[in-house]
């Protein structure tokens, strides 16, 4: 797949004005745009046009955007950015837990949406089984479980490493607290265990960030989870 220029984007949204705005703007940035006004049409278009990225509205006239997301996730890992007027934390968490890569609420800034599209495409372009992840000054060797910052070995506990691996392997994507708890601590946890997660995130920041109060690697998405930031 391509990284940015020429990438095929499928917009699933029933608002004509929004579709027109997105189509004109994204085409001006050299994206190949396809559109669908219903959920069923969106699922069909996704299956035949093989988009590099999907922009998905949750409020569709036939089936819900969440149902579209669930169906698409049955057979593809294509990046999906949810674009919707629903701004409750519960809606965001549900979409992310169901496989969305990012979440933008209406009204939205086109500059922000473009940036999130570029990030999602860059992340998707990376090989999923890449043995070494490089983020600016930070190197993570997945095969040897080695982490280096500015060429110096960073000593992490097994839990700290597993948490960093999950975040970095999905760099640019919001990972919910529940997803992190499930992937790092397994099924034996409760939602109330999120305070453990905050403690370990704090430990990682102290070891990786120059100023833990102004992180450049691990960003908090308040009430939702965390995002590992891609480095230029």
N, C-alpha and C positions, 0 to 999 in steps of 0.2 A: 504494500500500500504506500501511498505517497505521504509526505510529512505535512505540508500545508498547501502550497500553491497547487491548484488542480484537484484537490481532494474532493470527493463526491459527498455531499451533505444532503440528507433527507430531512425535510421539515414536516412534522406531523402536527398540524394546528388548523382549527376550523375558523379562525378569525382572518378574513381576507386582508384586512389592513396590515396585520402583523406579518402574514405570509408575504405580502408584497414588499414590505419594508425589509424583511430578512433577505428575500430573494435578490432585490436590487443591491442592497449593501454587500451581501456576501459574494455576489457575482462580480461586483466592483473590486473585490479582493481576490479575484481569480479562482473562486470555488465553483464547482459544478453542482448546481442546485436542482433537487427534485422535491416535489411537494405532495402532500396528501391531506385531505380535509376531514377524514374520518379515521377511526382507529383500525377498522378492518382493512381499509385501503392502505393505511400505513404499514401494517404487518405484511400485506401483499407486496407493496413497493420495496420493503426491506429485503424480501426474499428474492426479488428479481433484479433489483438494481445494485445490490451488494454495496451499500454506502460505506464510506470510511468513518462516518459519524452521523448520529441522529439527534436532532433537536426535537424534543417531545413535549407537547402540552398535556397536562393531566386532565383537563376538562374538555372531553371530546363528545360529540353528539350521539354516538352509538355505544361503543364500549369505552371504559375508562382508560386513561393513559397508563394507569398501574397495570391493567390487564394487558395492554400493548407491551409494556416493559417485560412482564412475566413471559409472554409468548416469545418475544424476541430473544430473551435470555435462555430459552430452551435450546437454541441452536447457534447463537453467535455471541461473541464477546465485543462486538463493535461498540465504541464509546457512545454513551447516551447522556446528553445534557438535558435535564428537565427544565422547561421554561414555562412557568405558570403563575397565575395570580394567587394561588394558595401559598400563604407565607407562614403557616403554623409550623412550629418545630416538629410536631408529630407527622405532618405531611412530608417534610423534608427527610426525616429519619426513615419513614416507611419507604420512600422512593429510593433512598440510598441503600437501605437493607435489601431492597428487591433487585438491586443491580445497576442503578443509575450511577454514572461517574461524577456528576456534578449537578448543581441545582441553582437556577437563576430565577428570581421572582420578577413579575411584571408590576409596575413599569420598570424597565431595565435600561442600562446604558449600553449602547452598541459597542463601545470600546471595551467594556468589561466582558461582554459576551464573546467578542472576537478573541480576547486574551485567553479566555477559558477554552475556546475551541482550539486555539493553537496548542495550549498545554495538553489537552486531551489527545490531540493528534500526535504530538511529540511522544507522549507516553506510550500510545498504542504502537508507534513505529519501533519501539525498543523490543528486542527479542525477550520473550517471557522467560527463557531459560538462560539468559545472559549470566555467566558465572561471576563477573565483576561489575559492580555498579559504581559509577563515578559521578559525584555531585560536587563540582568545584574542588574545594579543599578536602572533601570527604570521599574516602574509598571504602567500599564494602565488598569483600571477597566472599561470596556465598558458598563456594565449594570448601574453603578452609575456615570459614567463620571468623575472618580477620577484619577488623575495622581500623582504619588509619585516618588521622586528621593531620594535614600538613606533613605527611610522611611519617608521623609518629604513631605507634601502636596505641589504640584506646582500649583500656581494660573494661570489659562489660561483663556483668553477670549473665548467666544463660537466659534469664527472663528479659533483661534489658536488650540483649542481642535479638531475641525472637521478636520483641516489640519493634525494634528498629528495622528488622528485616521485613516485617509485614508492611510497615509504613513506607519504607523506601522502595519496595517492590511495586507499590501502587502510587509512586510519586506523582503529585499533581491532583490526585483523587482524594475526595473526602472519605475517610473511613469512620464509620460510626463507633461509638463506645461499645455497643453490643457486638459488632463485628470483631473489634479488637479483643474483647474479652473471650469470645468464642475461639478465635484463631490462636491466641497466645496462652490462655488458661484452660482451653477446652470447654467441654459441656458442663463441668462441675463449677458453676458460678451463679451468682444472682445479680440482678440489675444494680443492687445496692453496692456491689463490689467495685463500682466505678471509682471510688476513692482510692483503691489500690492502683488503678490505671493512672490517676492524676499524680500519685506519688512516683511511679516509675517514669512517667513523662518528665517529671521534675528532675529525676536522677539523670536521664538522658541529656536534658538540656544543660545541666551543670557540666557534663563531660564533653559536650559537643559545641555548645554555643559560647561565643566570646562574652556575650551579655545575656544570661538566661532570661532576663526580664524583657528582652527584645529579640526573640528568636528569629533566626533566618533559615533554619532547617525544618523545625516542627511548629506548625501554626495551629492554634486552637480555633475550632469552629464552635463558638459558644452554644452549649446545650445540645450539640450534635456529636462532635467527635474531634478528629484531628486530620491535618493534611500535611504530608511531607512535601516541601517546596522544591521544585526543580531549580537547579542552579545553572546559570549561563556559563 
